[in-house]
Amino acid sequence: MRTVPIERRPNKVAAAEFASPPGKDRSFSAFLKSLPDVLVARDFLRVVDAVASAKNNGRAVVVMLGGHIVKTGLAPLLIDLMTRGAITHLAMNGSAAIHDYEIARFGATSEDVARGLVDGTFGMAEETGRGMNEAFIAGMKNDWGMGEALSRALETLPLSNADLSVMLSAHRLGIPCTVHAALGAEIIHQHPAASGAAIGDTSHRDFRRLAASLPALHDGGVVLNLGSAVIMPEVFLKALTIARNLNNGRPTGFTTCDLDMQRHYRPRVNVVQRPTQGTGKGYEITGHHEIMVPLLVWGVVEALER
């Protein structure tokens, strides 16, 4: 048996990296500084700094949403980041758009699926289905994307909570907001007013608009995938290859982060690993959205003000 002096052994953790207990300073800045400099706590702080750095250096920050992000009440946080200029493109799946539309217009969302499925009333809300599908038809006629069409429709309606709509806020701030539909996967596709042509036309236009936003990621941008396990990772990968096809292999050198409650194959491969291979950095942060997204946003705001 051979032994070695401990000073020659590489170590993964040092005492200087340990967490700190609460002191006299109870500010959020102090909380962030108290985190242990290990594993995901370290990754979290690096993502925070990457977003702040991208904003300060004029690089893109693309935020992709799943429906759970909206229906867990996180819209005000995203709207705050948009107001601060820390989000340059907002992309979402159809579920997120539906929840956002219903919150803005009616002040409530997220029905009891099991109960409605018994008698076939699940997803059959008249006002949601008709209002959104008519917006898509208008969008097809006017060459609008799906996000733009929904935002323009909301502008004309009496709204319960206009200030809580991420789509409407992005529209008013001049930030691209794109919606990426999956035909047959969303409740509004069940409605008699649904037009497959309008859904396809407006969502495909938004796909092109997302691809057009990605070159600005080059050398320091950030992509955050918040709670979309399938649609947004798949859409992002295809939009990225279009951007690189048209821009001599760029963008490269950007940061990605997938934040979700559990790990999935597509976000890991299509957001974290493949897009950053050899040129950037990808992170996975696992946790409940209603806790982790506020921590992330508060951290970014703290970094921007610092």
Phi and psi in degrees as GROMACS dihedral restraints (atoms count N, CA, C in turn):
[ dihedral_restraints ]
;  ai    aj    ak    al  type     phi  dphi    fc
    3     4     5     6     1  -113.7    20    10
    4     5     6     7     1   138.9    20    10
    6     7     8     9     1  -115.2    20    10
    7     8     9    10     1   163.8    20    10
    9    10    11    12     1  -131.3    20    10
   10    11    12    13     1   151.6    20    10
   12    13    14    15     1   -62.7    20    10
   13    14    15    16     1   140.6    20    10
   15    16    17    18     1   -63.5    20    10
   16    17    18    19     1   -26.1    20    10
   18    19    20    21     1   -69.5    20    10
   19    20    21    22     1   -15.9    20    10
   21    22    23    24     1   -91.2    20    10
   22    23    24    25     1    -7.9    20    10
   24    25    26    27     1   -87.0    20    10
   25    26    27    28     1   126.4    20    10
   27    28    29    30     1   -67.9    20    10
   28    29    30    31     1   139.5    20    10
   30    31    32    33     1  -122.6    20    10
   31    32    33    34     1   144.9    20    10
   33    34    35    36     1   -88.3    20    10
   34    35    36    37     1   -19.5    20    10
   36    37    38    39     1  -134.3    20    10
   37    38    39    40     1   135.4    20    10
   39    40    41    42     1  -120.5    20    10
   40    41    42    43     1   155.2    20    10
   42    43    44    45     1   -57.6    20    10
   43    44    45    46     1   -32.7    20    10
   45    46    47    48     1   -66.1    20    10
   46    47    48    49     1   -15.0    20    10
   48    49    50    51     1   -94.9    20    10
   49    50    51    52     1     1.0    20    10
   51    52    53    54     1   -69.8    20    10
   52    53    54    55     1   157.9    20    10
   54    55    56    57     1   -70.0    20    10
   55    56    57    58     1   160.5    20    10
   57    58    59    60     1  -115.1    20    10
   58    59    60    61     1   140.6    20    10
   60    61    62    63     1   -74.2    20    10
   61    62    63    64     1   164.1    20    10
   63    64    65    66     1   -58.7    20    10
   64    65    66    67     1   133.1    20    10
   66    67    68    69     1  -112.3    20    10
   67    68    69    70     1  -156.5    20    10
   69    70    71    72     1   -66.6    20    10
   70    71    72    73     1   -34.2    20    10
   72    73    74    75     1   -83.4    20    10
   73    74    75    76     1   110.2    20    10
   75    76    77    78     1  -105.8    20    10
   76    77    78    79     1    21.6    20    10
   78    79    80    81     1   -72.2    20    10
   79    80    81    82     1   165.2    20    10
   81    82    83    84     1   -66.3    20    10
   82    83    84    85     1   -33.4    20    10
   84    85    86    87     1   -60.4    20    10
   85    86    87    88     1   -42.4    20    10
   87    88    89    90     1   -64.8    20    10
   88    89    90    91     1   -38.1    20    10
   90    91    92    93     1   -60.3    20    10
   91    92    93    94     1   -46.2    20    10
   93    94    95    96     1   -61.5    20    10
   94    95    96    97     1   -40.7    20    10
   96    97    98    99     1   -68.3    20    10
   97    98    99   100     1   -22.3    20    10
   99   100   101   102     1   -81.4    20    10
  100   101   102   103     1   -11.8    20    10
  102   103   104   105     1   -65.8    20    10
  103   104   105   106     1   146.8    20    10
  105   106   107   108     1   -67.1    20    10
  106   107   108   109     1   141.8    20    10
  108   109   110   111     1   -87.7    20    10
  109   110   111   112     1    57.6    20    10
  111   112   113   114     1  -140.7    20    10
  112   113   114   115     1   153.5    20    10
  114   115   116   117     1    46.3    20    10
  115   116   117   118     1  -130.9    20    10
  117   118   119   120     1   -71.5    20    10
  118   119   120   121     1   -25.8    20    10
  120   121   122   123     1   -61.2    20    10
  121   122   123   124     1   -41.4    20    10
  123   124   125   126     1   -65.6    20    10
  124   125   126   127     1   -44.5    20    10
  126   127   128   129     1   -59.7    20    10
  127   128   129   130     1   -42.8    20    10
  129   130   131   132     1   -57.2    20    10
  130   131   132   133     1   -46.9    20    10
  132   133   134   135     1   -66.5    20    10
  133   134   135   136     1   -32.8    20    10
  135   136   137   138     1   -69.2    20    10
  136   137   138   139     1   -37.4    20    10
  138   139   140   141     1   -65.8    20    10
  139   140   141   142     1   -43.6    20    10
  141   142   143   144     1   -55.7    20    10
  142   143   144   145     1   -49.2    20    10
  144   145   146   147     1   -65.5    20    10
  145   146   147   148     1   -34.5    20    10
  147   148   149   150     1   -65.1    20    10
  148   149   150   151     1   -41.4    20    10
  150   151   152   153     1   -65.7    20    10
  151   152   153   154     1   -46.1    20    10
  153   154   155   156     1   -62.2    20    10
  154   155   156   157     1   -41.8    20    10
  156   157   158   159     1   -65.1    20    10
  157   158   159   160     1   -41.1    20    10
  159   160   161   162     1   -60.8    20    10
  160   161   162   163     1   -44.3    20    10
  162   163   164   165     1   -62.5    20    10
  163   164   165   166     1   -46.0    20    10
  165   166   167   168     1   -68.6    20    10
  166   167   168   169     1   -24.0    20    10
  168   169   170   171     1  -105.4    20    10
  169   170   171   172     1    11.3    20    10
  171   172   173   174     1    71.8    20    10
  172   173   174   175     1    25.3    20    10
  174   175   176   177     1   -95.9    20    10
  175   176   177   178     1   161.8    20    10
  177   178   179   180     1   -72.7    20    10
  178   179   180   181     1   144.8    20    10
  180   181   182   183     1  -125.9    20    10
  181   182   183   184     1   104.1    20    10
  183   184   185   186     1   -98.4    20    10
  184   185   186   187     1   122.2    20    10
  186   187   188   189     1  -113.0    20    10
  187   188   189   190     1   123.7    20    10
  189   190   191   192     1  -110.8    20    10
  190   191   192   193     1   135.9    20    10
  192   193   194   195     1  -121.4    20    10
  193   194   195   196     1   142.3    20    10
  195   196   197   198     1   -98.8    20    10
  196   197   198   199     1   167.8    20    10
  198   199   200   201     1   -62.1    20    10
  199   200   201   202     1   -32.4    20    10
  201   202   203   204     1   -63.6    20    10
  202   203   204   205     1   -28.6    20    10
  204   205   206   207     1   -62.3    20    10
  205   206   207   208     1   -41.7    20    10
  207   208   209   210     1   -73.7    20    10
  208   209   210   211     1   -45.8    20    10
  210   211   212   213     1   -78.6    20    10
  211   212   213   214     1    -4.0    20    10
  213   214   215   216     1   -98.0    20    10
  214   215   216   217     1    14.3    20    10
  216   217   218   219     1    82.0    20    10
  217   218   219   220     1    26.6    20    10
  219   220   221   222     1   -97.8    20    10
  220   221   222   223     1     0.7    20    10
  222   223   224   225     1   -55.4    20    10
  223   224   225   226     1   -43.5    20    10
  225   226   227   228     1   -58.0    20    10
  226   227   228   229     1   -31.9    20    10
  228   229   230   231     1   -70.1    20    10
  229   230   231   232     1   -42.4    20    10
  231   232   233   234     1   -67.7    20    10
  232   233   234   235     1   -38.3    20    10
  234   235   236   237     1   -62.9    20    10
  235   236   237   238     1   -38.4    20    10
  237   238   239   240     1   -62.4    20    10
  238   239   240   241     1   -43.3    20    10
  240   241   242   243     1   -64.2    20    10
  241   242   243   244     1   -38.1    20    10
  243   244   245   246     1   -63.8    20    10
  244   245   246   247     1   -42.0    20    10
  246   247   248   249     1   -61.9    20    10
  247   248   249   250     1   -34.3    20    10
  249   250   251   252     1   -81.7    20    10
  250   251   252   253     1    -2.0    20    10
  252   253   254   255     1    78.6    20    10
  253   254   255   256     1    16.8    20    10
  255   256   257   258     1   -94.3    20    10
  256   257   258   259     1     3.6    20    10
  258   259   260   261     1  -129.5    20    10
  259   260   261   262     1   126.1    20    10
  261   262   263   264     1  -106.1    20    10
  262   263   264   265     1   -16.9    20    10
  264   265   266   267     1  -151.9    20    10
  265   266   267   268     1   130.5    20    10
  267   268   269   270     1  -113.4    20    10
  268   269   270   271     1   120.6    20    10
  270   271   272   273     1  -124.2    20    10
  271   272   273   274     1   145.3    20    10
  273   274   275   276     1  -151.0    20    10
  274   275   276   277     1   158.9    20    10
  276   277   278   279     1   -81.2    20    10
  277   278   279   280     1   174.9    20    10
  279   280   281   282     1   -64.1    20    10
  280   281   282   283     1   -33.9    20    10
  282   283   284   285     1   -60.7    20    10
  283   284   285   286     1   -44.8    20    10
  285   286   287   288     1   -61.7    20    10
  286   287   288   289     1   -40.2    20    10
  288   289   290   291     1   -64.5    20    10
  289   290   291   292     1   -39.6    20    10
  291   292   293   294     1   -64.6    20    10
  292   293   294   295     1   -47.8    20    10
  294   295   296   297     1   -62.1    20    10
  295   296   297   298     1   -40.1    20    10
  297   298   299   300     1   -65.5    20    10
  298   299   300   301     1   -43.2    20    10
  300   301   302   303     1   -61.0    20    10
  301   302   303   304     1   -45.6    20    10
  303   304   305   306     1   -68.9    20    10
  304   305   306   307     1   -39.0    20    10
  306   307   308   309     1   -63.0    20    10
  307   308   309   310     1   -45.8    20    10
  309   310   311   312     1   -63.1    20    10
  310   311   312   313     1   -43.6    20    10
  312   313   314   315     1   -85.9    20    10
  313   314   315   316     1   -42.4    20    10
  315   316   317   318     1  -114.8    20    10
  316   317   318   319     1   -13.6    20    10
  318   319   320   321     1    82.2    20    10
  319   320   321   322     1     7.8    20    10
  321   322   323   324     1  -155.8    20    10
  322   323   324   325     1   157.0    20    10
  324   325   326   327     1  -160.2    20    10
  325   326   327   328     1  -178.8    20    10
  327   328   329   330     1    69.9    20    10
  328   329   330   331     1    83.9    20    10
  330   331   332   333     1   -79.7    20    10
  331   332   333   334     1   170.6    20    10
  333   334   335   336     1   -82.5    20    10
  334   335   336   337     1    98.9    20    10
  336   337   338   339     1   -63.5    20    10
  337   338   339   340     1   -48.3    20    10
  339   340   341   342     1   -59.2    20    10
  340   341   342   343     1   -41.0    20    10
  342   343   344   345     1   -67.1    20    10
  343   344   345   346     1   -44.8    20    10
  345   346   347   348     1   -71.3    20    10
  346   347   348   349     1   -25.4    20    10
  348   349   350   351     1   -69.8    20    10
  349   350   351   352     1   -25.7    20    10
  351   352   353   354     1   -59.8    20    10
  352   353   354   355     1   -45.4    20    10
  354   355   356   357     1  -110.8    20    10
  355   356   357   358     1    11.2    20    10
  357   358   359   360     1    79.2    20    10
  358   359   360   361     1    17.3    20    10
  360   361   362   363     1   -96.8    20    10
  361   362   363   364     1    -3.9    20    10
  363   364   365   366     1   -59.8    20    10
  364   365   366   367     1   127.8    20    10
  366   367   368   369     1    75.5    20    10
  367   368   369   370     1    11.9    20    10
  369   370   371   372     1  -101.9    20    10
  370   371   372   373     1    21.6    20    10
  372   373   374   375     1   -60.4    20    10
  373   374   375   376     1   121.2    20    10
  375   376   377   378     1   -62.1    20    10
  376   377   378   379     1   -50.1    20    10
  378   379   380   381     1   -66.4    20    10
  379   380   381   382     1   -39.8    20    10
  381   382   383   384     1   -64.9    20    10
  382   383   384   385     1   -51.5    20    10
  384   385   386   387     1   -63.0    20    10
  385   386   387   388     1   -44.7    20    10
  387   388   389   390     1   -71.3    20    10
  388   389   390   391     1   -44.9    20    10
  390   391   392   393     1   -61.8    20    10
  391   392   393   394     1   -44.5    20    10
  393   394   395   396     1   -71.6    20    10
  394   395   396   397     1   -41.8    20    10
  396   397   398   399     1   -67.9    20    10
  397   398   399   400     1   -36.0    20    10
  399   400   401   402     1   -66.9    20    10
  400   401   402   403     1   -32.2    20    10
  402   403   404   405     1   -65.0    20    10
  403   404   405   406     1   -39.3    20    10
  405   406   407   408     1   -65.1    20    10
  406   407   408   409     1   -40.8    20    10
  408   409   410   411     1   -63.4    20    10
  409   410   411   412     1   -42.2    20    10
  411   412   413   414     1   -63.8    20    10
  412   413   414   415     1   -37.7    20    10
  414   415   416   417     1   -63.3    20    10
  415   416   417   418     1   -41.3    20    10
  417   418   419   420     1   -63.4    20    10
  418   419   420   421     1   -39.8    20    10
  420   421   422   423     1   -68.3    20    10
  421   422   423   424     1   -29.0    20    10
  423   424   425   426     1  -109.0    20    10
  424   425   426   427     1     9.2    20    10
  426   427   428   429     1    60.9    20    10
  427   428   429   430     1    39.8    20    10
  429   430   431   432     1   -97.4    20    10
  430   431   432   433     1   154.5    20    10
  432   433   434   435     1   -78.0    20    10
  433   434   435   436     1   169.9    20    10
  435   436   437   438     1   -64.1    20    10
  436   437   438   439     1   -42.6    20    10
  438   439   440   441     1   -63.8    20    10
  439   440   441   442     1   -43.2    20    10
  441   442   443   444     1   -64.4    20    10
  442   443   444   445     1   -41.5    20    10
  444   445   446   447     1   -62.5    20    10
  445   446   447   448     1   -42.8    20    10
  447   448   449   450     1   -67.2    20    10
  448   449   450   451     1   -40.8    20    10
  450   451   452   453     1   -64.6    20    10
  451   452   453   454     1   -42.0    20    10
  453   454   455   456     1   -64.8    20    10
  454   455   456   457     1   -36.9    20    10
  456   457   458   459     1   -65.8    20    10
  457   458   459   460     1   -42.8    20    10
  459   460   461   462     1   -62.2    20    10
  460   461   462   463     1   -32.9    20    10
  462   463   464   465     1   -61.4    20    10
  463   464   465   466     1   -24.5    20    10
  465   466   467   468     1   -98.8    20    10
  466   467   468   469     1    -2.2    20    10
  468   469   470   471     1  -108.5    20    10
  469   470   471   472     1   152.5    20    10
  471   472   473   474     1   -69.1    20    10
  472   473   474   475     1   125.9    20    10
  474   475   476   477     1  -116.9    20    10
  475   476   477   478     1   141.3    20    10
  477   478   479   480     1   -77.3    20    10
  478   479   480   481     1   -38.1    20    10
  480   481   482   483     1  -145.4    20    10
  481   482   483   484     1    68.6    20    10
  483   484   485   486     1   -60.0    20    10
  484   485   486   487     1   -33.5    20    10
  486   487   488   489     1   -72.9    20    10
  487   488   489   490     1    -9.3    20    10
  489   490   491   492     1  -102.2    20    10
  490   491   492   493     1     4.0    20    10
  492   493   494   495     1   -90.3    20    10
  493   494   495   496     1   119.7    20    10
  495   496   497   498     1   -70.4    20    10
  496   497   498   499     1   -34.3    20    10
  498   499   500   501     1   -64.7    20    10
  499   500   501   502     1   -48.4    20    10
  501   502   503   504     1   -67.7    20    10
  502   503   504   505     1   -38.9    20    10
  504   505   506   507     1   -63.3    20    10
  505   506   507   508     1   -43.8    20    10
  507   508   509   510     1   -61.5    20    10
  508   509   510   511     1   -42.8    20    10
  510   511   512   513     1   -60.3    20    10
  511   512   513   514     1   -45.3    20    10
  513   514   515   516     1   -69.7    20    10
  514   515   516   517     1   -26.8    20    10
  516   517   518   519     1   -90.2    20    10
  517   518   519   520     1    -3.6    20    10
  519   520   521   522     1    75.6    20    10
  520   521   522   523     1    24.3    20    10
  522   523   524   525     1   -98.0    20    10
  523   524   525   526     1   129.2    20    10
  525   526   527   528     1   -56.9    20    10
  526   527   528   529     1   131.4    20    10
  528   529   530   531     1  -129.4    20    10
  529   530   531   532     1   115.2    20    10
  531   532   533   534     1  -117.6    20    10
  532   533   534   535     1   145.2    20    10
  534   535   536   537     1  -121.6    20    10
  535   536   537   538     1   132.2    20    10
  537   538   539   540     1  -119.6    20    10
  538   539   540   541     1   101.2    20    10
  540   541   542   543     1   -84.6    20    10
  541   542   543   544     1   155.3    20    10
  543   544   545   546     1  -125.4    20    10
  544   545   546   547     1   105.8    20    10
  546   547   548   549     1   -56.8    20    10
  547   548   549   550     1   127.5    20    10
  549   550   551   552     1    89.3    20    10
  550   551   552   553     1    -8.2    20    10
  552   553   554   555     1   -97.9    20    10
  553   554   555   556     1    -4.5    20    10
  555   556   557   558     1  -123.1    20    10
  556   557   558   559     1   146.1    20    10
  558   559   560   561     1   -60.6    20    10
  559   560   561   562     1   -30.7    20    10
  561   562   563   564     1   -71.2    20    10
  562   563   564   565     1   -13.3    20    10
  564   565   566   567     1   -77.4    20    10
  565   566   567   568     1   -12.3    20    10
  567   568   569   570     1   -81.3    20    10
  568   569   570   571     1   -17.7    20    10
  570   571   572   573     1   -73.1    20    10
  571   572   573   574     1   144.5    20    10
  573   574   575   576     1   -58.6    20    10
  574   575   576   577     1   -23.9    20    10
  576   577   578   579     1   -82.4    20    10
  577   578   579   580     1    -4.9    20    10
  579   580   581   582     1   -64.3    20    10
  580   581   582   583     1   134.9    20    10
  582   583   584   585     1  -120.9    20    10
  583   584   585   586     1   113.8    20    10
  585   586   587   588     1   -60.5    20    10
  586   587   588   589     1   -35.6    20    10
  588   589   590   591     1   -63.7    20    10
  589   590   591   592     1   -43.4    20    10
  591   592   593   594     1   -70.0    20    10
  592   593   594   595     1   -40.7    20    10
  594   595   596   597     1   -61.9    20    10
  595   596   597   598     1   -47.7    20    10
  597   598   599   600     1   -64.6    20    10
  598   599   600   601     1   -42.3    20    10
  600   601   602   603     1   -64.7    20    10
  601   602   603   604     1   -50.0    20    10
  603   604   605   606     1   -71.5    20    10
  604   605   606   607     1   -38.3    20    10
  606   607   608   609     1   -71.6    20    10
  607   608   609   610     1   -35.6    20    10
  609   610   611   612     1   -67.4    20    10
  610   611   612   613     1   -36.4    20    10
  612   613   614   615     1   -62.8    20    10
  613   614   615   616     1   -38.5    20    10
  615   616   617   618     1   -67.2    20    10
  616   617   618   619     1   -33.5    20    10
  618   619   620   621     1   -60.1    20    10
  619   620   621   622     1   -43.2    20    10
  621   622   623   624     1   -66.1    20    10
  622   623   624   625     1   -37.3    20    10
  624   625   626   627     1   -67.7    20    10
  625   626   627   628     1   -36.8    20    10
  627   628   629   630     1   -63.1    20    10
  628   629   630   631     1   -45.4    20    10
  630   631   632   633     1   -58.5    20    10
  631   632   633   634     1   -36.0    20    10
  633   634   635   636     1   -70.0    20    10
  634   635   636   637     1   -23.3    20    10
  636   637   638   639     1   -83.7    20    10
  637   638   639   640     1   -18.3    20    10
  639   640   641   642     1   -73.3    20    10
  640   641   642   643     1   -29.3    20    10
  642   643   644   645     1   -55.8    20    10
  643   644   645   646     1   -27.9    20    10
  645   646   647   648     1   -72.3    20    10
  646   647   648   649     1    -3.2    20    10
  648   649   650   651     1   -74.5    20    10
  649   650   651   652     1   -19.1    20    10
  651   652   653   654     1   -55.4    20    10
  652   653   654   655     1   129.3    20    10
  654   655   656   657     1    60.9    20    10
  655   656   657   658     1    59.0    20    10
  657   658   659   660     1   126.1    20    10
  658   659   660   661     1     0.7    20    10
  660   661   662   663     1   -78.6    20    10
  661   662   663   664     1   176.4    20    10
  663   664   665   666     1  -138.9    20    10
  664   665   666   667     1   139.9    20    10
  666   667   668   669     1  -120.3    20    10
  667   668   669   670     1   122.6    20    10
  669   670   671   672     1  -111.3    20    10
  670   671   672   673     1   123.0    20    10
  672   673   674   675     1  -105.6    20    10
  673   674   675   676     1   107.4    20    10
  675   676   677   678     1  -106.7    20    10
  676   677   678   679     1    96.1    20    10
  678   679   680   681     1    81.4    20    10
  679   680   681   682     1    14.5    20    10
  681   682   683   684     1  -107.6    20    10
  682   683   684   685     1   115.3    20    10
  684   685   686   687     1   -86.3    20    10
  685   686   687   688     1   -23.9    20    10
  687   688   689   690     1  -131.1    20    10
  688   689   690   691     1   -61.1    20    10
  690   691   692   693     1   -62.1    20    10
  691   692   693   694     1   -55.7    20    10
  693   694   695   696     1   -66.9    20    10
  694   695   696   697     1   -38.8    20    10
  696   697   698   699     1   -59.9    20    10
  697   698   699   700     1   -39.4    20    10
  699   700   701   702     1   -68.6    20    10
  700   701   702   703     1   -44.5    20    10
  702   703   704   705     1   -63.9    20    10
  703   704   705   706     1   -43.3    20    10
  705   706   707   708     1   -59.8    20    10
  706   707   708   709     1   -43.7    20    10
  708   709   710   711     1   -62.1    20    10
  709   710   711   712     1   -40.6    20    10
  711   712   713   714     1   -71.7    20    10
  712   713   714   715     1   -38.3    20    10
  714   715   716   717     1   -64.9    20    10
  715   716   717   718     1   -36.5    20    10
  717   718   719   720     1   -65.4    20    10
  718   719   720   721     1   -40.1    20    10
  720   721   722   723     1   -68.0    20    10
  721   722   723   724     1   -32.0    20    10
  723   724   725   726     1   -63.5    20    10
  724   725   726   727     1   -47.2    20    10
  726   727   728   729     1   -59.5    20    10
  727   728   729   730     1   -42.4    20    10
  729   730   731   732     1   -72.3    20    10
  730   731   732   733     1   -34.0    20    10
  732   733   734   735     1   -61.5    20    10
  733   734   735   736     1   -38.7    20    10
  735   736   737   738     1   -88.8    20    10
  736   737   738   739     1    -9.1    20    10
  738   739   740   741     1  -130.9    20    10
  739   740   741   742     1    36.8    20    10
  741   742   743   744     1    54.2    20    10
  742   743   744   745     1    44.0    20    10
  744   745   746   747     1    88.4    20    10
  745   746   747   748     1    -0.6    20    10
  747   748   749   750     1  -100.7    20    10
  748   749   750   751     1   152.1    20    10
  750   751   752   753     1   -88.6    20    10
  751   752   753   754     1   149.4    20    10
  753   754   755   756     1  -137.1    20    10
  754   755   756   757     1   175.2    20    10
  756   757   758   759     1    69.5    20    10
  757   758   759   760     1    35.3    20    10
  759   760   761   762     1  -117.8    20    10
  760   761   762   763     1   169.9    20    10
  762   763   764   765     1  -106.8    20    10
  763   764   765   766     1   139.7    20    10
  765   766   767   768     1  -125.2    20    10
  766   767   768   769     1   153.6    20    10
  768   769   770   771     1  -146.6    20    10
  769   770   771   772     1   128.8    20    10
  771   772   773   774     1  -105.0    20    10
  772   773   774   775     1   121.5    20    10
  774   775   776   777     1  -118.1    20    10
  775   776   777   778     1   114.7    20    10
  777   778   779   780     1  -151.8    20    10
  778   779   780   781     1   169.7    20    10
  780   781   782   783     1   -76.5    20    10
  781   782   783   784     1   -24.0    20    10
  783   784   785   786     1  -148.3    20    10
  784   785   786   787     1   160.7    20    10
  786   787   788   789     1   -83.8    20    10
  787   788   789   790     1   139.0    20    10
  789   790   791   792     1  -129.4    20    10
  790   791   792   793     1   155.7    20    10
  792   793   794   795     1   -63.5    20    10
  793   794   795   796     1   -51.2    20    10
  795   796   797   798     1   -64.5    20    10
  796   797   798   799     1   -46.4    20    10
  798   799   800   801     1   -61.5    20    10
  799   800   801   802     1   -38.5    20    10
  801   802   803   804     1   -63.0    20    10
  802   803   804   805     1   -46.8    20    10
  804   805   806   807     1   -81.3    20    10
  805   806   807   808     1   -44.3    20    10
  807   808   809   810     1   -86.4    20    10
  808   809   810   811     1   -18.4    20    10
  810   811   812   813     1  -112.4    20    10
  811   812   813   814     1   -48.7    20    10
  813   814   815   816     1   -83.7    20    10
  814   815   816   817     1   -43.9    20    10
  816   817   818   819     1   -95.2    20    10
  817   818   819   820     1   -64.0    20    10
  819   820   821   822     1   -61.8    20    10
  820   821   822   823     1   -46.1    20    10
  822   823   824   825     1   -65.6    20    10
  823   824   825   826     1   -24.3    20    10
  825   826   827   828     1  -105.9    20    10
  826   827   828   829     1     4.4    20    10
  828   829   830   831     1   -59.3    20    10
  829   830   831   832     1   117.1    20    10
  831   832   833   834     1    80.4    20    10
  832   833   834   835     1   -11.5    20    10
  834   835   836   837     1  -133.6    20    10
  835   836   837   838     1   -11.5    20    10
  837   838   839   840     1  -144.2    20    10
  838   839   840   841     1  -155.6    20    10
  840   841   842   843     1  -142.8    20    10
  841   842   843   844     1   132.7    20    10
  843   844   845   846     1  -119.0    20    10
  844   845   846   847     1   144.4    20    10
  846   847   848   849     1  -129.7    20    10
  847   848   849   850     1   150.0    20    10
  849   850   851   852     1  -120.7    20    10
  850   851   852   853     1   125.2    20    10
  852   853   854   855     1  -123.3    20    10
  853   854   855   856     1   122.0    20    10
  855   856   857   858     1  -105.6    20    10
  856   857   858   859     1   127.3    20    10
  858   859   860   861     1   172.3    20    10
  859   860   861   862     1   166.5    20    10
  861   862   863   864     1   -67.5    20    10
  862   863   864   865     1   133.8    20    10
  864   865   866   867     1   -56.6    20    10
  865   866   867   868     1   -42.3    20    10
  867   868   869   870     1   -68.4    20    10
  868   869   870   871     1    -9.2    20    10
  870   871   872   873     1  -107.8    20    10
  871   872   873   874     1   -47.5    20    10
  873   874   875   876     1   -72.7    20    10
  874   875   876   877     1   -38.4    20    10
  876   877   878   879     1   -65.8    20    10
  877   878   879   880     1   -44.2    20    10
  879   880   881   882     1   -58.0    20    10
  880   881   882   883     1   -42.0    20    10
  882   883   884   885     1   -60.7    20    10
  883   884   885   886     1   -42.5    20    10
  885   886   887   888     1   -64.2    20    10
  886   887   888   889     1   -47.2    20    10
  888   889   890   891     1   -65.6    20    10
  889   890   891   892     1   -44.9    20    10
  891   892   893   894     1   -60.5    20    10
  892   893   894   895     1   -38.2    20    10
  894   895   896   897     1   -64.8    20    10
  895   896   897   898     1   -42.1    20    10
  897   898   899   900     1   -64.7    20    10
  898   899   900   901     1   -44.2    20    10
  900   901   902   903     1   -61.4    20    10
  901   902   903   904     1   -43.1    20    10
  903   904   905   906     1   -60.6    20    10
  904   905   906   907     1   -43.3    20    10
  906   907   908   909     1   -66.3    20    10
  907   908   909   910     1   -39.1    20    10
  909   910   911   912     1   -64.9    20    10
  910   911   912   913     1   -41.6    20    10
  912   913   914   915     1   -76.0    20    10
  913   914   915   916     1   -26.3    20    10
